Amino acid sequence: MSRTLFALCLLTLCSRVAVADGPDLGPHRLTLTPAKATDPALKYRLLPELIEQRPGNAAEHYRKATTLYKAIAEGPSLNQAYDWVGLPVDLLPKDEVAALLKAYREPMAEAEIGARCETCEWGTSDDLRKKNIGALLPYVQEMRALSVLFQVRLRLELAEGRPGQAVRTARTALAMARHVAESPTLISALVGYALTAQTLRQMEDLVQQPEAPNLYWALTDLPRPFIDLRKGLEGERLTAYSIFYPDHPEFLFDLNAGPLPPEQARELGNRFVGVANLLDVPRFAGRWVFGLNVMRKHEEAKKALVAAGRPRDKVEAMPPLQVALLHALTEYDLEMDAMLKWQSEPWWETRPKLLELERQTRRLRPAENIFRRDGPALPLAGYLLPALNKIAFARVRTDRQIALLRCVEAVRLHAATHDGKLPASLAEIKDVPLPLDPATGKAFQYEIKGATATLRATVVEGRNDFSHAPSYEIMLRKS
Amino acid sequence: LPSPSPCGIVEERHLFPFSLGELVMRRLLSLFGLLLLVGPLPAEDKPGPHYLFLSPRQAAEPALRRRLLPELVEQRPGNAAEHYQKAGGPLKGASQELSEAVYAWTQVPLEEFPKKEVRELLARYEKATAEAEAGACCESCDWGHTSRIRKDNIGAGLSDIQDLRTLGTLFELRIRLEVAEGSLDQAVRSARTLLTMSRHATESPTLISALIGAALASKAAERLEEILQLPDAPNLYWALTDLPRPFLDLRKALQGERLGAYSIFYPDHPETYFDLDAGPWTKDEARIISGRLYNTTSDVTGISNRYLFGFTVMKKHEAAKRALLAAGRPRERVEAMPPLQVALLHSLAEYDVYMDDCLKWQAAPYWESLAPLQESERRLKQSRAAALDPRSDAPAMPVAHLLFPATHKVLSVRARVDRRLAMLRCIEALRLHAAAHDDKLPATLAEIKDVPAPVDPVTGKAFAYELKGGSATLSSTPFDGRSDWANAPSFDITMRTEKKGRNR
C-alpha cells in the first residue's frame, strides 16, 4: 500500500513538474534563432555514446555521490536549488548558484562518472525477491536530489552563454534519468520520467539561446520509448510472487512445480494472513474465516489450476493453502497479462483497453468477492495490480515532449535554409522527417498567424494543462 | 613500451602485429559471411510462398502464459555471457560435427526428421545447452567486449560470441525434435531460449555480433513457423506482440564501430580523440601513433614510402587545421599539435561525418532511413577518388573509406528480422480470427477486429493479403534491391476446419 501511495504521489509530481505553484496551462513561448543541423550530425548528443563510456556499474557511483553530498553539512542548502530550477535564466543569481555548485562539486563529479558507465545495476531485483513490497528504494529520492544539481548547473551554463556545456549537462541528467529506470519497479520508472521532464523543461530554454546548436538529430537519436516500462512492469509480478515465496518466486511460476513441504506450507499460511491484513482486505481478519473460505473453494481452485495447465497429480498432492495461493496468482496473472500484453502497442490503441481493464480490476476489490464461489480465497488481483493506464501515459507524455522538441528543432532547421522564415505548415518541412505525436499517431497541430506559429499536442486524458497537452508559441529572431 | 628509436615507425609494428588492411579484410570477410548466413540460405532461396496449414486457435489465457523472452520473475541475477562462455568448452569440435549433415536435419520435412540420431547428438552436447539455458535466464549480459575493443580495437578476438552460432544450431535441432515428439510447450520454451540468445548477442558492441543475433532470430522465426502449423499449436499472437520493437537494438553495435575505429589509434583511451578540448600528443604518444598511422596509409593509399607519407601530411596540413577549427577545436591547441596529430584528427573528423550520417537514422523507421543511408554510402564511395588525391583538401589518411561499416545493410538485416516476426504475428491474428469466426479466414486484414494486425516494419503499411477460395496469401514487398524469400517473405495459408479444443 505504501508503495502504491508513493507511486501515486510521483504520478502527481510528474504531471506538475514544470511549475510548483498552480497548473501550467501553456502555451510556452519560445523565441528561436534559425540554426542548421550540426556537422557531424551527432556532434551534440543527449546520451553518452559508447566511446565516452567506461566499464563499470553506474549505481555504485551514484551511491558514492549520495554519500558525498550527504557529508556536505555546511554550505548552501539544496532547497534553494529547487527554487532556482524554475527561475527565468536572466534572473538567476549566478554567483550564488556557482557557490552552491562549487560546494557540491565532488558528488556531481561522481554522478557524472556514473552517467558514463556502461551498465547500471541497482541490485533491486534481488531485494525484491527477498523483501518484496518491503524492499527499500532509497536511491529513488537520492537521484532526484542529485538531478536537481545538474538542472541548476544547466541553467547557470545557459545564463553564462555556454550552450555546448549545457548540452553536456543535459546529457548527464538524461542518462541519470534512464539509469534510475533500470531498477525494476514502477516507482523507479516514474522517477525516471519525472527527471526526464525536468531536463526537457530546461532544454526549452537551451534551444532559445541565440547560439544554441540545433539538436534535431540529437533528439532523433534518443531511444523510443525513452524509458521502457517493461522492466518496471515485470518487477511488479516479481514482487507479488516474492511476497509468498521469497528468494525463489519462480517456483510459483513453474506449472510443473510440486507440493510444498509442510513447514513451508505453514509459513505460507502466515504470509497469506499477513498479506490479507496488510492489504486491509475487508472481513478477512480471522484465521478461522480464512481457513474455512480456503476449504470451501478448494475444489474450484483445483479445477482452475488444472485448467491452467498444471498436472492433475501434482495439484492433488498440494496442501489446500498452496492451491488457494496458486489460484489467487492465476487470477492475478490473468489480469496482469491482460494489461501487460498491450505495453508494446501504441498508446492510442492501448488506452481504451487499459481503461476497461482498470474498471474490471476495481470490480475485483469489493469484499463480497472473497466469498464469490468461483473466485480465489484471497482476491490478490484487485489489490496488487498497478494502475497501468496512468503509468503508460507517463511514458507517452515523456515521448511526446521529446517529439515536440524535435518538431521545434525541425522548424529552426527549416528557417535556417528558408531566409529565416517559419514554414506555413509542418508538411512544408522537407529537410528532415517530422515526428508524429506518440499519443495519437498523427501529426502535431501547427498554425501560423503573422510572425508566430503555434505548435500543439492534442488534449488527451481530459486535461489541457501543459504536462498533458503541451503547446508552444514560436517566434523567430532575425539572424 | 619499447624505447624510442629513430626508426620507431618500423619497430612499432610488433605492437600492432597485423596491418590494418589485414584486420579490415578479416572483419569484412566475417561480416559478409554472416550477411550471407542471415540472408537466403540455399534451401530458402526457392521462389514462391511458404505453404502453411493452420488450425484456428483463440488466444491463451493468461495472455502471456507462453512467452518468447523470459520474464523477470523467471530470471536470476548473473551474467549470461559467463554461461555462454562456459558452454563453449563442451562445444569444442562441435562445429565440425554440426556441419552439413546436421544442417540438412534442420531442413528435412518433419516426417523424415531423424529423431533417434538427433536425440543422441543433443545428449552429447547436453552440458552446453544447459549452460545456454542458464544464460538465457540471467538478468544481464556483459561480454566484456568493450574493454577488449578499447585494448585491441578491431582486432579484438570475439570467438566467444561465435559459439552462439553453434548453440543456435543445437537449439534449432532441439526445437524440431520437440515438435516431432509433440512436446509443444518445450518447443516454445526452446524457441524462447534461442530468441534470448539472439538479443544477448547484440549486447556485444560489434556489428558482427549484431549479425549473429539476427541469424539466431531468423532461425527462431523459421522454427516458430513450423510450430504454428501443428494442429495443437497454441496461439502465440500476444507472445509475439510482447517482443521488443525493433527486436534487435543496433545502437550498441553501431557505436562499437566508432569505438573500434578510434581505439586503433589510441588504445585504452579512445575517448581522447572525441574530446574537442584535447591538447597535443606527448612524445611517446606521437611515436606509437605514428607507426599505426603509417601502416594505415600504406595499406590504403599504396604510399609505401614514409617520407612520401610525411610529405602528403605536410601538404594538407593547413587544410586539415582549418577543418579542425571549423569542428570547434580551440586554435591555440590545434596550432600546438604536431602535423601528424592534425592529420589524424582531420581523418577522424571526416569519419565522424559519415558515421553520424548513418547513426542518426538508426532510431528512425526503416522506410524513412533507407534512402538517406544509401545516399550517404554513395557519397562516401564517390569521394574516394578525391580522398586518394594528394592535391585535394581531403584528409591525408582516408580512415572513413577504410573503416566505414555497411550500415544500411545491417539495418536492412534488422528490418528483415522485424518483418518476419510481424508476419508471424499476422498469421497468429488470422488463426485467432478464424477461431472466433467459424474457422474462416477474413476477407481482408482490416476485417480482423479482435486484435491489432501489425503493419510491415519495412514499409509502415499493411502487408498485402488476398483471399482466394479457401486459402489466403500474405505477402510483403521486396526491398533493398532483393526479392528473394528472406527479404520479401510470402505465405500461402490454408485453415484447417476443426470445432473443438481451441482454447489451449
Interface residues (C-beta under 8 A of the other chain):
Chain A: D39 P40 A41 L42 K43 E49 L50 I51 E52 Q53 P55 E118 T119 E121 G123 S125 D126 G164 P184 W217 T220 D221 L222 P223 R224 D228 R230 K231 E234 G235 R237 L238 Y241 P249 E250 F253 A308 G309 T330 D333 L334 M336 D337 A338 L340 K341 Q343 S344 E345 E349 P433
Chain B: E61 P62 A63 L64 R65 E71 L72 V73 E74 Q75 R76 P77 E139 S140 D142 G144 T146 S147 D185 P205 W238 T241 D242 L243 P244 R245 D249 R251 K252 Q255 G256 R258 L259 Y262 P270 E271 F274 A327 G328 A349 D352 V353 M355 D356 D357 L359 K360 Q362 A363 A364 E368 P452 R504
